[in-house]
Amino acid sequence: MSGLFTLSPARAAHLRRIRRRTWAAVALCFAARGLAAVPGILLPGMASALDEAGAVCVSSDCSRKTAHDRS
């Protein structure tokens, strides 16, 4: 029985490949963002560079002084 939404086997396989690659890209981006959230994992020198540059802490329980406190 062929209907309006019936796909050929080749077209169905093509769409499965696209869906699989899309989810792989989503997983890769998720992993990269997770690693980037931990300072020093991806770029080891960046954690100390951020401290030297005076990165601003926006957390309410942050013990470091913010840029507004320094001036």
PQR file of N, CA, C, O and H, with PARSE charges and radii, in Angstrom:
ATOM      1  N   MET A   1       0.840  -1.167   0.000 -0.4000 1.5000
ATOM      2  CA  MET A   1       0.000   0.000   0.000 -0.0000 2.0000
ATOM      3  C   MET A   1       0.893   1.241   0.000  0.5500 1.7000
ATOM      4  O   MET A   1       1.693   1.424   0.917 -0.5500 1.4000
ATOM      5  N   SER A   2       0.769   2.064  -0.982 -0.4000 1.5000
ATOM      6  CA  SER A   2       1.570   3.283  -1.032 -0.0000 2.0000
ATOM      7  C   SER A   2       0.691   4.465  -0.666  0.5500 1.7000
ATOM      8  O   SER A   2      -0.422   4.614  -1.169 -0.5500 1.4000
ATOM      9  H   SER A   2       0.119   1.916  -1.727  0.4000 1.0000
ATOM     10  N   GLY A   3       1.208   5.290   0.209 -0.4000 1.5000
ATOM     11  CA  GLY A   3       0.451   6.448   0.651 -0.0000 2.0000
ATOM     12  C   GLY A   3       1.176   7.725   0.296  0.5500 1.7000
ATOM     13  O   GLY A   3       2.189   7.722  -0.402 -0.5500 1.4000
ATOM     14  H   GLY A   3       2.112   5.168   0.617  0.4000 1.0000
ATOM     15  N   LEU A   4       0.648   8.776   0.777 -0.4000 1.5000
ATOM     16  CA  LEU A   4       1.207  10.086   0.505 -0.0000 2.0000
ATOM     17  C   LEU A   4       2.572  10.260   1.170  0.5500 1.7000
ATOM     18  O   LEU A   4       3.436  10.946   0.624 -0.5500 1.4000
ATOM     19  H   LEU A   4      -0.176   8.779   1.344  0.4000 1.0000
ATOM     20  N   PHE A   5       2.779   9.650   2.341 -0.4000 1.5000
ATOM     21  CA  PHE A   5       4.009   9.841   3.097 -0.0000 2.0000
ATOM     22  C   PHE A   5       4.942   8.653   3.026  0.5500 1.7000
ATOM     23  O   PHE A   5       5.766   8.473   3.923 -0.5500 1.4000
ATOM     24  H   PHE A   5       2.077   9.093   2.784  0.4000 1.0000
ATOM     25  N   THR A   6       4.844   7.840   1.999 -0.4000 1.5000
ATOM     26  CA  THR A   6       5.719   6.686   1.843 -0.0000 2.0000
ATOM     27  C   THR A   6       7.019   7.118   1.181  0.5500 1.7000
ATOM     28  O   THR A   6       7.011   7.823   0.172 -0.5500 1.4000
ATOM     29  H   THR A   6       4.174   7.986   1.271  0.4000 1.0000
ATOM     30  N   LEU A   7       8.134   6.687   1.760 -0.4000 1.5000
ATOM     31  CA  LEU A   7       9.443   7.012   1.211 -0.0000 2.0000
ATOM     32  C   LEU A   7      10.041   5.788   0.544  0.5500 1.7000
ATOM     33  O   LEU A   7       9.772   4.652   0.934 -0.5500 1.4000
ATOM     34  H   LEU A   7       8.140   6.114   2.579  0.4000 1.0000
ATOM     35  N   SER A   8      10.848   6.040  -0.458 -0.4000 1.5000
ATOM     36  CA  SER A   8      11.591   4.939  -1.051 -0.0000 2.0000
ATOM     37  C   SER A   8      12.660   4.501  -0.063  0.5500 1.7000
ATOM     38  O   SER A   8      13.076   5.294   0.782 -0.5500 1.4000
ATOM     39  H   SER A   8      11.066   6.963  -0.775  0.4000 1.0000
ATOM     40  N   PRO A   9      13.110   3.266  -0.151 -0.5600 1.5000
ATOM     41  CA  PRO A   9      14.153   2.814   0.790  0.2800 2.0000
ATOM     42  C   PRO A   9      15.423   3.668   0.728  0.5500 1.7000
ATOM     43  O   PRO A   9      16.062   3.894   1.755 -0.5500 1.4000
ATOM     44  N   ALA A  10      15.790   4.137  -0.453 -0.4000 1.5000
ATOM     45  CA  ALA A  10      16.988   4.969  -0.581 -0.0000 2.0000
ATOM     46  C   ALA A  10      16.784   6.318   0.123  0.5500 1.7000
ATOM     47  O   ALA A  10      17.683   6.807   0.808 -0.5500 1.4000
ATOM     48  H   ALA A  10      15.271   3.953  -1.288  0.4000 1.0000
ATOM     49  N   ARG A  11      15.611   6.907  -0.048 -0.4000 1.5000
ATOM     50  CA  ARG A  11      15.328   8.196   0.588 -0.0000 2.0000
ATOM     51  C   ARG A  11      15.248   8.036   2.109  0.5500 1.7000
ATOM     52  O   ARG A  11      15.724   8.900   2.847 -0.5500 1.4000
ATOM     53  H   ARG A  11      14.881   6.509  -0.604  0.4000 1.0000
ATOM     54  N   ALA A  12      14.660   6.954   2.574 -0.4000 1.5000
ATOM     55  CA  ALA A  12      14.578   6.702   4.016 -0.0000 2.0000
ATOM     56  C   ALA A  12      15.976   6.522   4.609  0.5500 1.7000
ATOM     57  O   ALA A  12      16.251   7.025   5.698 -0.5500 1.4000
ATOM     58  H   ALA A  12      14.274   6.253   1.975  0.4000 1.0000
ATOM     59  N   ALA A  13      16.856   5.813   3.910 -0.4000 1.5000
ATOM     60  CA  ALA A  13      18.223   5.625   4.387 -0.0000 2.0000
ATOM     61  C   ALA A  13      18.971   6.952   4.420  0.5500 1.7000
ATOM     62  O   ALA A  13      19.740   7.213   5.346 -0.5500 1.4000
ATOM     63  H   ALA A  13      16.632   5.405   3.025  0.4000 1.0000
ATOM     64  N   HIS A  14      18.749   7.784   3.420 -0.4000 1.5000
ATOM     65  CA  HIS A  14      19.380   9.105   3.372 -0.0000 2.0000
ATOM     66  C   HIS A  14      18.932   9.959   4.565  0.5500 1.7000
ATOM     67  O   HIS A  14      19.763  10.611   5.197 -0.5500 1.4000
ATOM     68  H   HIS A  14      18.125   7.572   2.668  0.4000 1.0000
ATOM     69  N   LEU A  15      17.658   9.963   4.874 -0.4000 1.5000
ATOM     70  CA  LEU A  15      17.150  10.743   5.997 -0.0000 2.0000
ATOM     71  C   LEU A  15      17.661  10.197   7.333  0.5500 1.7000
ATOM     72  O   LEU A  15      17.913  10.969   8.258 -0.5500 1.4000
ATOM     73  H   LEU A  15      16.983   9.433   4.361  0.4000 1.0000
ATOM     74  N   ARG A  16      17.816   8.869   7.442 -0.4000 1.5000
ATOM     75  CA  ARG A  16      18.387   8.278   8.658 -0.0000 2.0000
ATOM     76  C   ARG A  16      19.832   8.727   8.859  0.5500 1.7000
ATOM     77  O   ARG A  16      20.242   9.030   9.979 -0.5500 1.4000
ATOM     78  H   ARG A  16      17.611   8.242   6.690  0.4000 1.0000
ATOM     79  N   ARG A  17      20.607   8.769   7.765 -0.4000 1.5000
ATOM     80  CA  ARG A  17      21.995   9.230   7.854 -0.0000 2.0000
ATOM     81  C   ARG A  17      22.059  10.693   8.302  0.5500 1.7000
ATOM     82  O   ARG A  17      22.886  11.056   9.139 -0.5500 1.4000
ATOM     83  H   ARG A  17      20.274   8.522   6.855  0.4000 1.0000
ATOM     84  N   ILE A  18      21.190  11.521   7.746 -0.4000 1.5000
ATOM     85  CA  ILE A  18      21.151  12.934   8.139 -0.0000 2.0000
ATOM     86  C   ILE A  18      20.792  13.059   9.611  0.5500 1.7000
ATOM     87  O   ILE A  18      21.417  13.835  10.334 -0.5500 1.4000
ATOM     88  H   ILE A  18      20.518  11.226   7.066  0.4000 1.0000
ATOM     89  N   ARG A  19      19.796  12.310  10.064 -0.4000 1.5000
ATOM     90  CA  ARG A  19      19.384  12.366  11.460 -0.0000 2.0000
ATOM     91  C   ARG A  19      20.503  11.887  12.385  0.5500 1.7000
ATOM     92  O   ARG A  19      20.740  12.492  13.430 -0.5500 1.4000
ATOM     93  H   ARG A  19      19.287  11.681   9.477  0.4000 1.0000
ATOM     94  N   ARG A  20      21.186  10.814  12.013 -0.4000 1.5000
ATOM     95  CA  ARG A  20      22.281  10.277  12.823 -0.0000 2.0000
ATOM     96  C   ARG A  20      23.437  11.284  12.896  0.5500 1.7000
ATOM     97  O   ARG A  20      24.005  11.486  13.969 -0.5500 1.4000
ATOM     98  H   ARG A  20      20.993  10.323  11.164  0.4000 1.0000
ATOM     99  N   ARG A  21      23.786  11.909  11.786 -0.4000 1.5000
ATOM    100  CA  ARG A  21      24.866  12.907  11.772 -0.0000 2.0000
ATOM    101  C   ARG A  21      24.479  14.149  12.561  0.5500 1.7000
ATOM    102  O   ARG A  21      25.323  14.750  13.223 -0.5500 1.4000
ATOM    103  H   ARG A  21      23.324  11.744  10.914  0.4000 1.0000
ATOM    104  N   THR A  22      23.209  14.537  12.496 -0.4000 1.5000
ATOM    105  CA  THR A  22      22.750  15.699  13.245 -0.0000 2.0000
ATOM    106  C   THR A  22      22.870  15.446  14.736  0.5500 1.7000
ATOM    107  O   THR A  22      23.350  16.310  15.471 -0.5500 1.4000
ATOM    108  H   THR A  22      22.523  14.049  11.957  0.4000 1.0000
ATOM    109  N   TRP A  23      22.441  14.272  15.199 -0.4000 1.5000
ATOM    110  CA  TRP A  23      22.545  13.953  16.625 -0.0000 2.0000
ATOM    111  C   TRP A  23      24.000  13.817  17.054  0.5500 1.7000
ATOM    112  O   TRP A  23      24.337  14.157  18.188 -0.5500 1.4000
ATOM    113  H   TRP A  23      22.051  13.571  14.602  0.4000 1.0000
ATOM    114  N   ALA A  24      24.865  13.331  16.179 -0.4000 1.5000
ATOM    115  CA  ALA A  24      26.289  13.255  16.500 -0.0000 2.0000
ATOM    116  C   ALA A  24      26.868  14.661  16.668  0.5500 1.7000
ATOM    117  O   ALA A  24      27.685  14.893  17.559 -0.5500 1.4000
ATOM    118  H   ALA A  24      24.591  13.055  15.258  0.4000 1.0000
ATOM    119  N   ALA A  25      26.449  15.593  15.817 -0.4000 1.5000
ATOM    120  CA  ALA A  25      26.913  16.975  15.932 -0.0000 2.0000
ATOM    121  C   ALA A  25      26.399  17.616  17.218  0.5500 1.7000
ATOM    122  O   ALA A  25      27.129  18.357  17.877 -0.5500 1.4000
ATOM    123  H   ALA A  25      25.786  15.405  15.093  0.4000 1.0000
ATOM    124  N   VAL A  26      25.153  17.338  17.577 -0.4000 1.5000
ATOM    125  CA  VAL A  26      24.588  17.862  18.826 -0.0000 2.0000
ATOM    126  C   VAL A  26      25.375  17.325  20.017  0.5500 1.7000
ATOM    127  O   VAL A  26      25.707  18.079  20.932 -0.5500 1.4000
ATOM    128  H   VAL A  26      24.560  16.736  17.042  0.4000 1.0000
ATOM    129  N   ALA A  27      25.676  16.028  20.014 -0.4000 1.5000
ATOM    130  CA  ALA A  27      26.443  15.427  21.114 -0.0000 2.0000
ATOM    131  C   ALA A  27      27.849  16.011  21.194  0.5500 1.7000
ATOM    132  O   ALA A  27      28.361  16.239  22.290 -0.5500 1.4000
ATOM    133  H   ALA A  27      25.407  15.415  19.271  0.4000 1.0000
ATOM    134  N   LEU A  28      28.472  16.253  20.053 -0.4000 1.5000
ATOM    135  CA  LEU A  28      29.805  16.841  20.036 -0.0000 2.0000
ATOM    136  C   LEU A  28      29.796  18.266  20.598  0.5500 1.7000
ATOM    137  O   LEU A  28      30.683  18.637  21.367 -0.5500 1.4000
ATOM    138  H   LEU A  28      28.055  16.068  19.163  0.4000 1.0000
ATOM    139  N   CYS A  29      28.805  19.051  20.219 -0.4000 1.5000
ATOM    140  CA  CYS A  29      28.684  20.411  20.749 -0.0000 2.0000
ATOM    141  C   CYS A  29      28.412  20.391  22.252  0.5500 1.7000
ATOM    142  O   CYS A  29      28.957  21.213  22.989 -0.5500 1.4000
ATOM    143  H   CYS A  29      28.085  18.749  19.595  0.4000 1.0000
ATOM    144  N   PHE A  30      27.577  19.461  22.711 -0.4000 1.5000
ATOM    145  CA  PHE A  30      27.276  19.337  24.135 -0.0000 2.0000
ATOM    146  C   PHE A  30      28.543  18.999  24.918  0.5500 1.7000
ATOM    147  O   PHE A  30      28.792  19.565  25.982 -0.5500 1.4000
ATOM    148  H   PHE A  30      27.134  18.794  22.112  0.4000 1.0000
ATOM    149  N   ALA A  31      29.337  18.078  24.390 -0.4000 1.5000
ATOM    150  CA  ALA A  31      30.578  17.692  25.067 -0.0000 2.0000
ATOM    151  C   ALA A  31      31.572  18.853  25.089  0.5500 1.7000
ATOM    152  O   ALA A  31      32.238  19.083  26.098 -0.5500 1.4000
ATOM    153  H   ALA A  31      29.135  17.617  23.525  0.4000 1.0000
ATOM    154  N   ALA A  32      31.672  19.580  23.981 -0.4000 1.5000
ATOM    155  CA  ALA A  32      32.600  20.711  23.909 -0.0000 2.0000
ATOM    156  C   ALA A  32      32.196  21.812  24.888  0.5500 1.7000
ATOM    157  O   ALA A  32      33.055  22.409  25.536 -0.5500 1.4000
ATOM    158  H   ALA A  32      31.131  19.393  23.161  0.4000 1.0000
ATOM    159  N   ARG A  33      30.900  22.082  24.998 -0.4000 1.5000
ATOM    160  CA  ARG A  33      30.440  23.112  25.941 -0.0000 2.0000
ATOM    161  C   ARG A  33      30.660  22.663  27.376  0.5500 1.7000
ATOM    162  O   ARG A  33      30.980  23.481  28.239 -0.5500 1.4000
ATOM    163  H   ARG A  33      30.202  21.597  24.471  0.4000 1.0000
ATOM    164  N   GLY A  34      30.492  21.377  27.639 -0.4000 1.5000
ATOM    165  CA  GLY A  34      30.736  20.864  28.982 -0.0000 2.0000
ATOM    166  C   GLY A  34      32.193  20.991  29.361  0.5500 1.7000
ATOM    167  O   GLY A  34      32.513  21.364  30.490 -0.5500 1.4000
ATOM    168  H   GLY A  34      30.232  20.713  26.937  0.4000 1.0000
ATOM    169  N   LEU A  35      33.080  20.685  28.432 -0.4000 1.5000
ATOM    170  CA  LEU A  35      34.509  20.829  28.713 -0.0000 2.0000
ATOM    171  C   LEU A  35      34.920  22.289  28.835  0.5500 1.7000
ATOM    172  O   LEU A  35      35.789  22.627  29.638 -0.5500 1.4000
ATOM    173  H   LEU A  35      32.821  20.382  27.515  0.4000 1.0000
ATOM    174  N   ALA A  36      34.302  23.149  28.047 -0.4000 1.5000
ATOM    175  CA  ALA A  36      34.642  24.564  28.092 -0.0000 2.0000
ATOM    176  C   ALA A  36      34.154  25.218  29.384  0.5500 1.7000
ATOM    177  O   ALA A  36      34.660  26.271  29.771 -0.5500 1.4000
ATOM    178  H   ALA A  36      33.596  22.874  27.394  0.4000 1.0000
ATOM    179  N   ALA A  37      33.184  24.609  30.049 -0.4000 1.5000
ATOM    180  CA  ALA A  37      32.659  25.178  31.286 -0.0000 2.0000
ATOM    181  C   ALA A  37      33.635  25.012  32.441  0.5500 1.7000
ATOM    182  O   ALA A  37      33.535  25.724  33.441 -0.5500 1.4000
ATOM    183  H   ALA A  37      32.773  23.754  29.734  0.4000 1.0000
ATOM    184  N   VAL A  38      34.576  24.084  32.319 -0.4000 1.5000
ATOM    185  CA  VAL A  38      35.566  23.854  33.372 -0.0000 2.0000
ATOM    186  C   VAL A  38      36.851  24.578  32.963  0.5500 1.7000
ATOM    187  O   VAL A  38      37.501  24.176  31.998 -0.5500 1.4000
ATOM    188  H   VAL A  38      34.658  23.506  31.507  0.4000 1.0000
ATOM    189  N   PRO A  39      37.220  25.632  33.676 -0.5600 1.5000
ATOM    190  CA  PRO A  39      38.416  26.403  33.290  0.2800 2.0000
ATOM    191  C   PRO A  39      39.679  25.541  33.330  0.5500 1.7000
ATOM    192  O   PRO A  39      39.916  24.799  34.283 -0.5500 1.4000
ATOM    193  N   GLY A  40      40.461  25.658  32.296 -0.4000 1.5000
ATOM    194  CA  GLY A  40      41.734  24.959  32.259 -0.0000 2.0000
ATOM    195  C   GLY A  40      41.702  23.602  31.607  0.5500 1.7000
ATOM    196  O   GLY A  40      42.760  22.999  31.428 -0.5500 1.4000
ATOM    197  H   GLY A  40      40.268  26.261  31.521  0.4000 1.0000
ATOM    198  N   ILE A  41      40.532  23.083  31.237 -0.4000 1.5000
ATOM    199  CA  ILE A  41      40.474  21.757  30.613 -0.0000 2.0000
ATOM    200  C   ILE A  41      40.910  21.844  29.149  0.5500 1.7000
ATOM    201  O   ILE A  41      41.847  21.158  28.738 -0.5500 1.4000
ATOM    202  H   ILE A  41      39.673  23.573  31.382  0.4000 1.0000
ATOM    203  N   LEU A  42      40.233  22.684  28.362 -0.4000 1.5000
ATOM    204  CA  LEU A  42      40.554  22.769  26.934 -0.0000 2.0000
ATOM    205  C   LEU A  42      41.821  23.582  26.692  0.5500 1.7000
ATOM    206  O   LEU A  42      42.680  23.174  25.910 -0.5500 1.4000
ATOM    207  H   LEU A  42      39.472  23.240  28.695  0.4000 1.0000
ATOM    208  N   LEU A  43      41.940  24.711  27.348 -0.4000 1.5000
ATOM    209  CA  LEU A  43      43.101  25.579  27.185 -0.0000 2.0000
ATOM    210  C   LEU A  43      43.721  25.799  28.557  0.5500 1.7000
ATOM    211  O   LEU A  43      43.295  26.696  29.285 -0.5500 1.4000
ATOM    212  H   LEU A  43      41.242  25.042  27.984  0.4000 1.0000
ATOM    213  N   PRO A  44      44.714  25.002  28.923 -0.5600 1.5000
ATOM    214  CA  PRO A  44      45.250  25.050  30.280  0.2800 2.0000
ATOM    215  C   PRO A  44      45.732  26.431  30.728  0.5500 1.7000
ATOM    216  O   PRO A  44      45.604  26.760  31.907 -0.5500 1.4000
ATOM    217  N   GLY A  45      46.268  27.231  29.845 -0.4000 1.5000
ATOM    218  CA  GLY A  45      46.760  28.538  30.243 -0.0000 2.0000
ATOM    219  C   GLY A  45      45.679  29.571  30.437  0.5500 1.7000
ATOM    220  O   GLY A  45      45.946  30.634  30.997 -0.5500 1.4000
ATOM    221  H   GLY A  45      46.372  26.964  28.887  0.4000 1.0000
ATOM    222  N   MET A  46      44.477  29.300  29.998 -0.4000 1.5000
ATOM    223  CA  MET A  46      43.412  30.295  30.054 -0.0000 2.0000
ATOM    224  C   MET A  46      42.926  30.556  31.472  0.5500 1.7000
ATOM    225  O   MET A  46      42.528  31.680  31.779 -0.5500 1.4000
ATOM    226  H   MET A  46      44.260  28.437  29.542  0.4000 1.0000
ATOM    227  N   ALA A  47      42.946  29.561  32.342 -0.4000 1.5000
ATOM    228  CA  ALA A  47      42.467  29.764  33.708 -0.0000 2.0000
ATOM    229  C   ALA A  47      43.326  30.797  34.418  0.5500 1.7000
ATOM    230  O   ALA A  47      42.800  31.691  35.080 -0.5500 1.4000
ATOM    231  H   ALA A  47      43.269  28.648  32.093  0.4000 1.0000
ATOM    232  N   SER A  48      44.638  30.683  34.290 -0.4000 1.5000
ATOM    233  CA  SER A  48      45.505  31.665  34.944 -0.0000 2.0000
ATOM    234  C   SER A  48      45.429  33.009  34.233  0.5500 1.7000
ATOM    235  O   SER A  48      45.546  34.053  34.875 -0.5500 1.4000
ATOM    236  H   SER A  48      45.066  29.957  33.752  0.4000 1.0000
ATOM    237  N   ALA A  49      45.236  32.999  32.923 -0.4000 1.5000
ATOM    238  CA  ALA A  49      45.115  34.259  32.189 -0.0000 2.0000
ATOM    239  C   ALA A  49      43.853  35.000  32.605  0.5500 1.7000
ATOM    240  O   ALA A  49      43.856  36.229  32.678 -0.5500 1.4000
ATOM    241  H   ALA A  49      45.142  32.151  32.401  0.4000 1.0000
ATOM    242  N   LEU A  50      42.779  34.275  32.878 -0.4000 1.5000
ATOM    243  CA  LEU A  50      41.554  34.931  33.326 -0.0000 2.0000
ATOM    244  C   LEU A  50      41.735  35.537  34.707  0.5500 1.7000
ATOM    245  O   LEU A  50      41.205  36.613  34.983 -0.5500 1.4000
ATOM    246  H   LEU A  50      42.776  33.277  32.818  0.4000 1.0000
ATOM    247  N   ASP A  51      42.476  34.863  35.580 -0.4000 1.5000
ATOM    248  CA  ASP A  51      42.739  35.418  36.904 -0.0000 2.0000
ATOM    249  C   ASP A  51      43.570  36.694  36.807  0.5500 1.7000
ATOM    250  O   ASP A  51      43.298  37.669  37.507 -0.5500 1.4000
ATOM    251  H   ASP A  51      42.907  33.988  35.356  0.4000 1.0000
ATOM    252  N   GLU A  52      44.574  36.688  35.948 -0.4000 1.5000
ATOM    253  CA  GLU A  52      45.432  37.862  35.788 -0.0000 2.0000
ATOM    254  C   GLU A  52      44.690  39.018  35.139  0.5500 1.7000
ATOM    255  O   GLU A  52      44.972  40.181  35.427 -0.5500 1.4000
ATOM    256  H   GLU A  52      44.796  35.895  35.379  0.4000 1.0000
ATOM    257  N   ALA A  53      43.737  38.701  34.258 -0.4000 1.5000
ATOM    258  CA  ALA A  53      42.994  39.750  33.558 -0.0000 2.0000
ATOM    259  C   ALA A  53      41.925  40.363  34.451  0.5500 1.7000
ATOM    260  O   ALA A  53      41.358  41.402  34.113 -0.5500 1.4000
ATOM    261  H   ALA A  53      43.508  37.756  34.024  0.4000 1.0000
ATOM    262  N   GLY A  54      41.646  39.736  35.576 -0.4000 1.5000
ATOM    263  CA  GLY A  54      40.619  40.276  36.473 -0.0000 2.0000
ATOM    264  C   GLY A  54      39.224  39.969  35.973  0.5500 1.7000
ATOM    265  O   GLY A  54      38.393  40.869  35.853 -0.5500 1.4000
ATOM    266  H   GLY A  54      42.106  38.891  35.850  0.4000 1.0000
ATOM    267  N   ALA A  55      38.959  38.701  35.678 -0.4000 1.5000
ATOM    268  CA  ALA A  55      37.640  38.308  35.217 -0.0000 2.0000
ATOM    269  C   ALA A  55      36.601  38.653  36.279  0.5500 1.7000
ATOM    270  O   ALA A  55      36.857  38.517  37.475 -0.5500 1.4000
ATOM    271  H   ALA A  55      39.634  37.970  35.776  0.4000 1.0000
ATOM    272  N   VAL A  56      35.448  39.092  35.841 -0.4000 1.5000
ATOM    273  CA  VAL A  56      34.402  39.531  36.756 -0.0000 2.0000
ATOM    274  C   VAL A  56      33.545  38.342  37.152  0.5500 1.7000
ATOM    275  O   VAL A  56      33.082  37.591  36.294 -0.5500 1.4000
ATOM    276  H   VAL A  56      35.241  39.203  34.869  0.4000 1.0000
ATOM    277  N   CYS A  57      33.336  38.172  38.446 -0.4000 1.5000
ATOM    278  CA  CYS A  57      32.467  37.117  38.967 -0.0000 2.0000
ATOM    279  C   CYS A  57      31.069  37.692  39.105  0.5500 1.7000
ATOM    280  O   CYS A  57      30.893  38.736  39.734 -0.5500 1.4000
ATOM    281  H   CYS A  57      33.713  38.783  39.143  0.4000 1.0000
ATOM    282  N   VAL A  58      30.080  37.038  38.536 -0.4000 1.5000
ATOM    283  CA  VAL A  58      28.712  37.546  38.594 -0.0000 2.0000
ATOM    284  C   VAL A  58      27.864  36.786  39.601  0.5500 1.7000
ATOM    285  O   VAL A  58      26.680  37.082  39.756 -0.5500 1.4000
ATOM    286  H   VAL A  58      30.223  36.190  38.026  0.4000 1.0000
ATOM    287  N   SER A  59      28.442  35.826  40.276 -0.4000 1.5000
ATOM    288  CA  SER A  59      27.716  35.052  41.263 -0.0000 2.0000
ATOM    289  C   SER A  59      27.528  35.880  42.530  0.5500 1.7000
ATOM    290  O   SER A  59      28.417  36.645  42.904 -0.5500 1.4000
ATOM    291  H   SER A  59      29.404  35.585  40.150  0.4000 1.0000
ATOM    292  N   SER A  60      26.390  35.736  43.190 -0.4000 1.5000
ATOM    293  CA  SER A  60      26.133  36.500  44.408 -0.0000 2.0000
ATOM    294  C   SER A  60      26.974  36.007  45.575  0.5500 1.7000
ATOM    295  O   SER A  60      27.214  36.768  46.513 -0.5500 1.4000
ATOM    296  H   SER A  60      25.669  35.114  42.887  0.4000 1.0000
ATOM    297  N   ASP A  61      27.431  34.753  45.548 -0.4000 1.5000
ATOM    298  CA  ASP A  61      28.226  34.228  46.651 -0.0000 2.0000
ATOM    299  C   ASP A  61      29.717  34.193  46.317  0.5500 1.7000
ATOM    300  O   ASP A  61      30.479  33.470  46.957 -0.5500 1.4000
ATOM    301  H   ASP A  61      27.236  34.135  44.786  0.4000 1.0000
ATOM    302  N   CYS A  62      30.129  34.961  45.331 -0.4000 1.5000
ATOM    303  CA  CYS A  62      31.525  34.981  44.919 -0.0000 2.0000
ATOM    304  C   CYS A  62      32.358  35.732  45.952  0.5500 1.7000
ATOM    305  O   CYS A  62      31.984  36.822  46.386 -0.5500 1.4000
ATOM    306  H   CYS A  62      29.509  35.549  44.810  0.4000 1.0000
ATOM    307  N   SER A  63      33.480  35.151  46.341 -0.4000 1.5000
ATOM    308  CA  SER A  63      34.311  35.781  47.360 -0.0000 2.0000
ATOM    309  C   SER A  63      35.283  36.795  46.764  0.5500 1.7000
ATOM    310  O   SER A  63      35.820  37.635  47.487 -0.5500 1.4000
ATOM    311  H   SER A  63      33.784  34.266  45.989  0.4000 1.0000
ATOM    312  N   ARG A  64      35.519  36.723  45.432 -0.4000 1.5000
ATOM    313  CA  ARG A  64      36.425  37.690  44.814 -0.0000 2.0000
ATOM    314  C   ARG A  64      35.726  39.005  44.593  0.5500 1.7000
ATOM    315  O   ARG A  64      34.502  39.049  44.470 -0.5500 1.4000
ATOM    316  H   ARG A  64      35.083  36.040  44.845  0.4000 1.0000
ATOM    317  N   LYS A  65      36.479  40.065  44.542 -0.4000 1.5000
ATOM    318  CA  LYS A  65      35.903  41.377  44.268 -0.0000 2.0000
ATOM    319  C   LYS A  65      35.587  41.505  42.780  0.5500 1.7000
ATOM    320  O   LYS A  65      36.311  40.973  41.939 -0.5500 1.4000
ATOM    321  H   LYS A  65      37.474  40.029  44.642  0.4000 1.0000
ATOM    322  N   THR A  66      34.524  42.198  42.465 -0.4000 1.5000
ATOM    323  CA  THR A  66      34.135  42.412  41.086 -0.0000 2.0000
ATOM    324  C   THR A  66      34.801  43.676  40.571  0.5500 1.7000
ATOM    325  O   THR A  66      35.452  44.392  41.332 -0.5500 1.4000
ATOM    326  H   THR A  66      33.936  42.630  43.148  0.4000 1.0000
ATOM    327  N   ALA A  67      34.645  43.951  39.300 -0.4000 1.5000
ATOM    328  CA  ALA A  67      35.232  45.140  38.682 -0.0000 2.0000
ATOM    329  C   ALA A  67      34.654  46.406  39.323  0.5500 1.7000
ATOM    330  O   ALA A  67      35.354  47.412  39.434 -0.5500 1.4000
ATOM    331  H   ALA A  67      34.117  43.370  38.681  0.4000 1.0000
ATOM    332  N   HIS A  68      33.385  46.369  39.746 -0.4000 1.5000
ATOM    333  CA  HIS A  68      32.769  47.531  40.366 -0.0000 2.0000
ATOM    334  C   HIS A  68      33.357  47.793  41.747  0.5500 1.7000
ATOM    335  O   HIS A  68      33.457  48.945  42.167 -0.5500 1.4000
ATOM    336  H   HIS A  68      32.816  45.552  39.656  0.4000 1.0000
ATOM    337  N   ASP A  69      33.746  46.734  42.458 -0.4000 1.5000
ATOM    338  CA  ASP A  69      34.323  46.893  43.786 -0.0000 2.0000
ATOM    339  C   ASP A  69      35.726  47.468  43.737  0.5500 1.7000
ATOM    340  O   ASP A  69      36.166  48.116  44.687 -0.5500 1.4000
ATOM    341  H   ASP A  69      33.665  45.798  42.116  0.4000 1.0000
ATOM    342  N   ARG A  70      36.435  47.235  42.634 -0.4000 1.5000
ATOM    343  CA  ARG A  70      37.817  47.689  42.523 -0.0000 2.0000
ATOM    344  C   ARG A  70      37.928  49.179  42.280  0.5500 1.7000
ATOM    345  O   ARG A  70      38.937  49.790  42.633 -0.5500 1.4000
ATOM    346  H   ARG A  70      36.077  46.709  41.863  0.4000 1.0000
ATOM    347  N   SER A  71      36.903  49.775  41.681 -0.4000 1.5000
ATOM    348  CA  SER A  71      37.018  51.202  41.343 -0.0000 2.0000
ATOM    349  C   SER A  71      36.506  52.108  42.435  0.5500 1.7000
ATOM    350  O   SER A  71      36.540  53.330  42.291 -0.5500 1.4000
ATOM    351  H   SER A  71      36.083  49.279  41.395  0.4000 1.0000
TER
END
